[in-house]
Amino acid sequence: MTPLNRRQFLQQSSAVASLLPLAPIASPISSSKSLRKITIDQVSSTFEREPLATPYGFKGGYMTDVWQAVARLQSSSGKYGVGLGTQNTLWSDSQIFLNHSESGGNALMYAMTEKGVQLAKGQSFTTPIDLQENILEEVYAYGKKITDNPDLRKTFALNALVAVDNAAWLLYAYENGISDFDTMIPEQYRPALSHRHEGVVSVPSFSFATPVSQMKELVDDGYFFLKIKLGHPGTQREMLDKDKAKLTEIHQTIGQGETSYTADGKIPYYFDMNGRYEEKDSLLELLDHAQKIGAFDQIVVVEEPFPEENESSVADVGVRVAADESAHTEEDVITRIQMGYSAVALKPIAKTLSMTLKMAKVAHEQNIPCLCADLTVNPILVDWNKNVAARLAAWEEFPGMGLMENNGHQNYRDWPEMLSYHPHAGADWVKAQRGVFKLGKDFYQKSGGIFQMSDHYQDLFGQGAGS
């Protein structure tokens, strides 16, 4: 298949997807007139450090542990929500990560989480989106100050606010008697999340340092859509040469693997450069290499190839290109679409559910497919992500299924213990089965267990928590 035909295929796929009927939402939705006005009068935050099994490399750096931020917001009625957030300074702003010790960068982000918690105190809101709009810019300005970086990426502030936003959504649900995800979503955002897939593809993620043998092990276990991080450390030339060699090794090892989930029966590829490719010509050289070794037609998506400031059009590269960390807000989604980006990686577990709803709405209105990307989050946040992925329109290559990156089980040293913190740790929908999360009536009835508090995280605050 030539690059031109590939582009035509993608255009036709988008057109077909836009004509697919949307499944109706089963749950009744409270009107905005009936929603309670919520006032926050007690707040608190804390965090836990979860070590990784081995250093996780991307964007030219390596993480060794991940801070799990926890926020508690209590309203004047006495109800409270305990929200979770997983920090990732390397993903959200690599300069902060590279210019500080790993703990130092995490401490800066956590300070912004605490700032967000304290700004929330005394705020009144109807929906968590209102609350975020009230505090985001001040948290962002605070982050620029404490990092001494006027160019701090906005995603850094959004990542810092995930636990706060998460807690606000739970408090909003408890205050309004909401016990399911569909009812929780405000009406104007619902069309973008109107499906109920019976399965969500579990997309494992591999750093550039991951041995290809480990990829093959997961393929042998039934995983069939792999997210592979490229952008090796070094100069641009060194990076590109290493990436080409890695791609060759990958294709030789798993490229002939078979799956029943794709039309041609081949393993599809998902490459993520995390903004490491400074020039468009480098990306084109990599894709030319993929053509030469026979891997090109198995590339379903390339994510975030360029630094955010590189505004090159990607409409002519011949593969679907997805925006991730360059799309901080819904306005950024529009900008990237205008630059030829034809997919969006949504991260309710990294950019907040509030911002994600806005981004999903814009993408849906432009007939741009979305998937949910991971941030190596904990098991409970996996199900927050899964609730969104299960309701997004399916990609043409994967009919009837949502798409969700999921790599915590690969990378955390103590994943089984972390899984025990999940209120429904033993549910069938918590673990992928041969590369797919099987979702049924129980998952949708329980909304993945997100409304049931975790004893472990709740107990971190003790008695009389809050300030």
C-alpha positions as CSV (number, residue, x, y, z in Angstrom):
1,M,0.0,0.0,0.0
2,T,1.4,3.4,-1.0
3,P,1.4,6.4,1.4
4,L,-1.2,8.0,-0.8
5,N,-3.5,5.0,-0.6
6,R,-3.0,4.9,3.1
7,R,-4.1,8.5,3.4
8,Q,-7.2,7.8,1.3
9,F,-8.0,4.8,3.4
10,L,-7.8,6.9,6.6
11,Q,-10.0,9.6,5.1
12,Q,-12.6,7.1,3.9
13,S,-12.5,5.4,7.3
14,S,-13.2,8.7,9.1
15,A,-16.1,9.4,6.7
16,V,-17.6,6.0,7.3
17,A,-17.1,6.4,11.1
18,S,-19.1,9.6,11.0
19,L,-22.1,7.8,9.6
20,L,-22.2,5.0,12.2
21,P,-25.2,5.3,14.5
22,L,-24.5,6.1,18.2
23,A,-25.8,3.7,20.8
24,P,-28.3,5.3,23.2
25,I,-27.4,5.9,26.8
26,A,-29.5,3.8,29.1
27,S,-29.3,5.9,32.2
28,P,-31.6,8.9,32.9
29,I,-29.6,12.1,33.2
30,S,-30.3,14.7,35.9
31,S,-30.9,18.1,34.4
32,S,-28.6,20.9,35.4
33,K,-31.5,22.6,37.2
34,S,-31.7,19.8,39.7
35,L,-28.0,19.7,40.5
36,R,-26.9,20.8,43.9
37,K,-24.6,23.7,44.5
38,I,-21.6,22.2,46.3
39,T,-19.4,24.2,48.7
40,I,-16.0,22.7,49.8
41,D,-15.1,23.5,53.4
42,Q,-12.5,20.8,54.3
43,V,-9.5,19.6,52.2
44,S,-6.4,17.5,52.5
45,S,-3.9,15.7,50.3
46,T,-1.2,13.1,50.6
47,F,0.8,10.7,48.4
48,E,2.4,7.3,48.2
49,R,5.5,6.3,46.3
50,E,5.2,3.1,44.2
51,P,8.5,1.7,42.9
52,L,8.8,0.4,39.3
53,A,10.1,-3.1,38.7
54,T,12.8,-1.7,36.4
55,P,13.6,1.8,35.2
56,Y,11.0,2.9,32.5
57,G,12.6,4.9,29.7
58,F,11.1,7.4,27.2
59,K,11.7,11.0,26.2
60,G,15.4,10.4,26.7
61,G,15.0,9.8,30.5
62,Y,14.2,7.0,32.9
63,M,11.7,6.8,35.8
64,T,12.3,4.6,38.8
65,D,9.2,5.2,41.0
66,V,5.8,6.9,40.6
67,W,4.1,9.1,43.1
68,Q,0.4,8.4,43.7
69,A,-1.3,11.6,44.8
70,V,-4.5,11.4,46.8
71,A,-6.8,14.4,47.5
72,R,-9.8,14.6,49.8
73,L,-12.5,17.2,49.4
74,Q,-15.3,17.5,51.9
75,S,-18.4,19.6,51.3
76,S,-20.4,21.7,53.8
77,S,-23.0,18.8,53.9
78,G,-20.3,16.5,55.3
79,K,-20.0,14.3,52.2
80,Y,-16.5,13.8,50.8
81,G,-14.7,12.4,47.9
82,V,-11.2,10.8,47.9
83,G,-9.6,11.2,44.5
84,L,-6.4,9.6,43.0
85,G,-3.8,10.9,40.6
86,T,-0.7,9.4,39.2
87,Q,2.2,11.8,38.7
88,N,4.5,11.7,35.7
89,T,6.8,14.6,35.4
90,L,8.8,13.1,32.6
91,W,5.7,12.8,30.4
92,S,4.1,16.1,31.3
93,D,7.2,18.2,31.1
94,S,10.5,16.5,30.4
95,Q,12.6,19.6,31.1
96,I,11.4,19.6,34.7
97,F,12.3,16.0,35.0
98,L,15.7,16.4,33.4
99,N,16.6,19.6,35.3
100,H,15.8,18.1,38.8
101,S,16.3,14.9,40.7
102,E,13.5,12.5,40.1
103,S,12.1,13.2,43.6
104,G,12.6,16.9,43.2
105,G,10.4,17.0,40.1
106,N,7.8,14.9,41.8
107,A,7.8,17.2,44.8
108,L,7.2,20.2,42.5
109,M,4.2,18.6,40.9
110,Y,2.9,17.5,44.3
111,A,3.2,21.1,45.6
112,M,0.9,22.0,42.7
113,T,-1.6,19.3,43.8
114,E,-1.6,20.7,47.3
115,K,-2.0,24.2,45.9
116,G,-5.1,23.0,43.9
117,V,-6.5,21.4,47.0
118,Q,-6.1,24.6,49.0
119,L,-7.6,26.7,46.2
120,A,-10.6,24.4,46.1
121,K,-11.4,25.1,49.8
122,G,-14.2,27.6,50.0
123,Q,-15.2,27.2,46.3
124,S,-18.7,26.6,45.3
125,F,-19.5,24.7,42.1
126,T,-22.3,22.9,40.3
127,T,-20.1,20.5,38.2
128,P,-16.4,19.7,38.7
129,I,-15.7,21.4,35.3
130,D,-16.8,24.7,36.9
131,L,-14.3,24.0,39.8
132,Q,-11.5,23.3,37.5
133,E,-12.1,26.4,35.5
134,N,-11.9,28.4,38.7
135,I,-8.5,27.0,39.8
136,L,-6.6,25.8,36.8
137,E,-5.0,29.0,35.7
138,E,-3.9,29.9,39.3
139,V,-2.3,26.5,39.8
140,Y,-0.6,26.8,36.4
141,A,0.8,30.2,37.4
142,Y,2.0,28.8,40.7
143,G,3.7,26.0,38.9
144,K,5.6,28.4,36.6
145,K,6.8,30.2,39.7
146,I,8.0,27.3,41.8
147,T,9.6,25.6,38.8
148,D,11.2,28.9,37.7
149,N,10.0,28.0,34.2
150,P,7.7,30.6,32.4
151,D,7.3,28.0,29.6
152,L,6.0,25.2,31.9
153,R,3.8,22.9,29.8
154,K,0.1,23.2,30.8
155,T,-0.1,19.4,30.9
156,F,2.1,19.6,34.0
157,A,-0.6,21.6,35.8
158,L,-3.3,19.3,34.6
159,N,-1.4,16.2,35.7
160,A,-1.0,17.8,39.1
161,L,-4.8,18.4,39.3
162,V,-6.0,14.9,38.5
163,A,-6.4,13.8,42.1
164,V,-8.3,17.0,42.9
165,D,-10.6,16.7,39.9
166,N,-11.1,13.0,40.6
167,A,-12.2,13.8,44.2
168,A,-14.5,16.6,42.9
169,W,-16.3,14.2,40.5
170,L,-16.9,11.7,43.3
171,L,-18.1,14.4,45.6
172,Y,-20.4,15.7,42.8
173,A,-21.8,12.2,42.4
174,Y,-22.4,11.6,46.1
175,E,-24.0,15.0,46.5
176,N,-26.4,14.4,43.6
177,G,-27.2,10.8,44.3
178,I,-25.4,9.6,41.2
179,S,-24.1,6.0,41.2
180,D,-23.2,5.4,37.5
181,F,-20.8,6.9,35.0
182,D,-23.3,7.7,32.3
183,T,-25.5,9.8,34.6
184,M,-22.4,11.6,36.0
185,I,-21.4,13.0,32.6
186,P,-23.0,16.4,31.9
187,E,-25.4,16.3,28.9
188,Q,-23.4,18.4,26.4
189,Y,-20.5,15.9,26.6
190,R,-22.5,12.8,26.3
191,P,-22.6,12.3,22.5
192,A,-18.8,11.7,22.5
193,L,-19.3,8.9,25.1
194,S,-22.4,7.3,23.9
195,H,-21.2,3.7,23.1
196,R,-21.2,0.7,25.4
197,H,-18.6,-1.7,23.9
198,E,-18.5,-5.2,25.2
199,G,-14.7,-5.1,25.0
200,V,-11.8,-2.7,25.3
201,V,-8.5,-3.6,23.7
202,S,-5.7,-3.6,26.3
203,V,-2.7,-2.0,24.7
204,P,0.6,-2.8,26.5
205,S,3.4,-0.2,26.3
206,F,7.1,-0.8,25.8
207,S,9.9,1.7,26.4
208,F,12.8,1.9,24.0
209,A,14.8,-0.1,26.5
210,T,12.4,-3.0,26.6
211,P,13.9,-6.2,25.2
212,V,11.9,-7.3,22.1
213,S,11.7,-10.8,23.7
214,Q,9.3,-9.3,26.3
215,M,7.1,-8.0,23.5
216,K,6.9,-11.4,22.0
217,E,5.9,-12.9,25.4
218,L,2.9,-10.7,25.5
219,V,2.0,-11.4,21.9
220,D,2.2,-15.1,22.7
221,D,-0.2,-14.4,25.6
222,G,-2.7,-12.9,23.3
223,Y,-2.0,-9.2,23.3
224,F,-2.2,-7.9,19.7
225,F,-2.0,-4.1,19.6
226,L,1.4,-2.9,20.9
227,K,2.4,0.7,21.9
228,I,6.1,1.0,21.3
229,K,8.0,4.0,22.4
230,L,10.7,5.2,20.1
231,G,12.9,8.3,20.4
232,H,16.1,6.7,21.8
233,P,18.5,8.9,23.8
234,G,21.3,10.7,21.9
235,T,21.6,13.1,19.0
236,Q,18.9,13.1,16.4
237,R,21.0,11.0,14.1
238,E,21.8,8.5,16.9
239,M,18.1,8.4,17.9
240,L,16.9,7.7,14.3
241,D,19.5,5.0,13.7
242,K,18.6,3.2,16.9
243,D,14.9,3.6,16.2
244,K,15.3,2.1,12.8
245,A,17.3,-0.8,14.2
246,K,14.6,-1.3,16.9
247,L,11.8,-1.3,14.4
248,T,13.6,-3.9,12.3
249,E,14.1,-6.1,15.3
250,I,10.5,-5.8,16.4
251,H,9.2,-6.6,12.9
252,Q,11.5,-9.6,12.5
253,T,10.4,-10.9,15.9
254,I,6.6,-10.3,16.1
255,G,5.7,-8.9,12.6
256,Q,4.5,-12.2,11.4
257,G,2.4,-13.0,14.5
258,E,-1.3,-13.6,13.9
259,T,-4.4,-12.3,15.5
260,S,-8.1,-12.7,14.8
261,Y,-8.8,-9.1,15.7
262,T,-7.5,-7.4,12.5
263,A,-8.7,-7.7,9.0
264,D,-5.4,-9.0,7.6
265,G,-4.6,-11.1,10.7
266,K,-1.4,-9.3,11.4
267,I,-0.1,-7.6,14.6
268,P,-0.7,-3.8,14.3
269,Y,1.8,-1.3,15.5
270,Y,1.4,1.9,17.6
271,F,4.5,4.0,17.8
272,D,4.9,6.8,20.3
273,M,7.8,9.2,19.8
274,N,6.8,11.5,22.8
275,G,8.0,14.6,20.8
276,R,11.6,13.4,20.3
277,Y,11.6,13.9,16.5
278,E,12.7,17.5,15.9
279,E,12.3,17.4,12.1
280,K,9.6,16.1,9.9
281,D,12.2,14.6,7.6
282,S,13.3,12.3,10.4
283,L,9.8,10.9,10.7
284,L,9.6,10.4,6.9
285,E,12.9,8.6,7.0
286,L,11.7,6.2,9.7
287,L,8.5,5.6,7.7
288,D,10.5,4.9,4.6
289,H,12.5,2.4,6.5
290,A,9.2,0.8,7.6
291,Q,8.3,0.5,4.0
292,K,11.6,-1.1,3.1
293,I,11.3,-3.8,5.8
294,G,7.6,-4.5,5.1
295,A,6.3,-3.0,8.4
296,F,4.6,0.1,7.1
297,D,1.1,-1.4,6.4
298,Q,1.0,-2.7,10.0
299,I,1.3,0.9,11.5
300,V,-2.1,1.9,12.7
301,V,-1.0,5.1,14.5
302,V,2.1,7.2,15.2
303,E,1.7,9.4,18.3
304,E,3.2,12.7,19.1
305,P,6.3,12.6,16.8
306,F,7.3,16.2,17.1
307,P,8.0,18.7,19.9
308,E,5.0,20.8,20.7
309,E,6.5,23.9,19.1
310,N,7.0,22.1,15.8
311,E,3.9,23.0,13.8
312,S,4.6,20.9,10.7
313,S,1.6,19.5,8.9
314,V,1.3,15.7,9.2
315,A,-1.5,15.4,6.6
316,D,0.9,14.0,4.0
317,V,3.0,11.5,6.0
318,G,0.8,8.5,5.0
319,V,-0.1,7.2,8.5
320,R,-2.6,8.3,11.1
321,V,-0.8,10.7,13.5
322,A,-2.3,11.2,17.0
323,A,-1.9,14.1,19.4
324,D,-1.2,13.5,23.0
325,E,0.8,15.8,25.3
326,S,0.7,18.7,22.7
327,A,-3.1,18.7,23.1
328,H,-3.5,20.3,26.6
329,T,-6.9,21.7,26.0
330,E,-9.9,21.6,23.6
331,E,-8.4,24.6,21.7
332,D,-5.2,22.6,21.2
333,V,-7.2,19.7,19.8
334,I,-8.7,22.0,17.1
335,T,-5.2,23.3,16.3
336,R,-3.7,19.8,15.9
337,I,-6.6,18.7,13.7
338,Q,-5.9,21.7,11.5
339,M,-2.3,20.5,11.3
340,G,-3.4,17.1,9.9
341,Y,-3.5,15.1,13.1
342,S,-6.2,12.5,12.7
343,A,-6.5,11.0,16.2
344,V,-6.4,12.1,19.8
345,A,-5.0,10.2,22.8
346,L,-7.3,11.1,25.6
347,K,-6.0,11.0,29.2
348,P,-8.7,11.4,31.8
349,I,-6.1,9.9,34.2
350,A,-3.5,12.5,33.3
351,K,-5.2,15.7,32.1
352,T,-8.3,15.3,34.3
353,L,-11.7,14.0,33.4
354,S,-13.0,17.6,33.2
355,M,-10.5,18.6,30.5
356,T,-10.9,15.2,28.7
357,L,-14.6,15.7,28.3
358,K,-14.1,19.0,26.5
359,M,-11.4,17.5,24.3
360,A,-13.5,14.4,23.5
361,K,-16.5,16.7,22.5
362,V,-14.4,18.6,20.0
363,A,-12.8,15.5,18.5
364,H,-16.3,13.9,18.2
365,E,-17.7,16.9,16.5
366,Q,-14.8,16.8,14.0
367,N,-15.2,13.0,13.4
368,I,-11.7,12.4,14.8
369,P,-11.2,9.0,16.5
370,C,-9.9,8.9,20.1
371,L,-8.4,6.3,22.3
372,C,-7.4,6.4,26.0
373,A,-3.7,6.5,26.8
374,D,-2.2,5.4,30.1
375,L,0.2,7.2,32.4
376,T,1.3,3.9,34.2
377,V,-1.6,4.6,36.6
378,N,-2.8,2.5,39.5
379,P,-5.5,-0.1,39.1
380,I,-8.4,2.1,40.2
381,L,-7.5,4.8,37.7
382,V,-7.3,2.1,35.0
383,D,-11.0,1.7,35.5
384,W,-11.6,5.5,35.3
385,N,-9.8,5.3,32.0
386,K,-11.7,2.2,31.0
387,N,-15.1,3.9,31.6
388,V,-14.1,6.5,29.0
389,A,-12.5,4.0,26.5
390,A,-15.6,1.8,26.6
391,R,-17.8,4.6,25.5
392,L,-15.7,6.2,22.7
393,A,-16.5,5.4,19.1
394,A,-14.6,2.4,17.8
395,W,-11.8,2.8,15.3
396,E,-12.3,1.4,11.9
397,E,-9.5,-1.1,12.4
398,F,-11.0,-2.4,15.7
399,P,-14.8,-2.6,15.1
400,G,-17.0,-2.9,18.2
401,M,-14.2,-2.2,20.7
402,G,-12.7,0.7,22.6
403,L,-8.9,1.2,22.8
404,M,-7.0,1.8,26.0
405,E,-3.3,1.7,26.7
406,N,-2.6,-0.2,29.9
407,N,0.9,-0.8,31.2
408,G,0.9,-0.6,35.0
409,H,0.8,-4.4,35.3
410,Q,4.0,-4.5,33.3
411,N,5.9,-1.8,35.2
412,Y,5.0,-1.6,38.9
413,R,7.0,-3.8,41.2
414,D,4.1,-4.3,43.6
415,W,1.2,-4.4,41.1
416,P,-0.6,-7.3,42.9
417,E,-0.7,-5.4,46.1
418,M,-1.8,-2.2,44.4
419,L,-4.6,-4.3,42.7
420,S,-5.8,-5.3,46.2
421,Y,-6.7,-1.7,46.9
422,H,-9.3,-1.9,44.1
423,P,-12.8,-2.3,45.6
424,H,-13.6,-4.9,42.9
425,A,-10.1,-6.5,42.5
426,G,-11.6,-9.9,41.7
427,A,-14.0,-8.8,39.0
428,D,-13.7,-10.3,35.5
429,W,-13.4,-6.8,33.9
430,V,-10.4,-5.7,36.0
431,K,-7.9,-7.9,34.2
432,A,-7.5,-8.3,30.4
433,Q,-8.0,-11.7,28.9
434,R,-5.8,-12.3,25.9
435,G,-5.5,-8.6,25.1
436,V,-9.1,-7.6,25.7
437,F,-11.0,-6.3,28.8
438,K,-14.3,-8.2,28.6
439,L,-17.0,-5.9,29.7
440,G,-20.5,-6.9,30.5
441,K,-23.6,-5.9,32.4
442,D,-21.7,-6.0,35.7
443,F,-19.0,-3.5,34.6
444,Y,-21.6,-1.0,33.4
445,Q,-23.8,-1.5,36.5
446,K,-20.8,-0.9,38.8
447,S,-19.1,1.7,36.5
448,G,-15.9,-0.2,37.0
449,G,-16.1,0.2,40.8
450,I,-15.1,3.9,40.7
451,F,-17.9,5.1,43.0
452,Q,-17.0,2.7,45.8
453,M,-14.3,4.1,48.0
454,S,-11.0,2.2,48.4
455,D,-10.3,1.5,52.1
456,H,-6.6,1.8,51.5
457,Y,-6.6,5.3,50.1
458,Q,-9.3,6.5,52.4
459,D,-7.4,5.3,55.4
460,L,-4.4,7.4,54.5
461,F,-6.2,10.4,55.9
462,G,-7.1,8.9,59.3
463,Q,-9.8,10.3,61.5
464,G,-10.9,13.9,61.2
465,A,-9.0,14.5,58.0
466,G,-9.1,17.9,56.4
467,S,-8.0,21.5,56.9
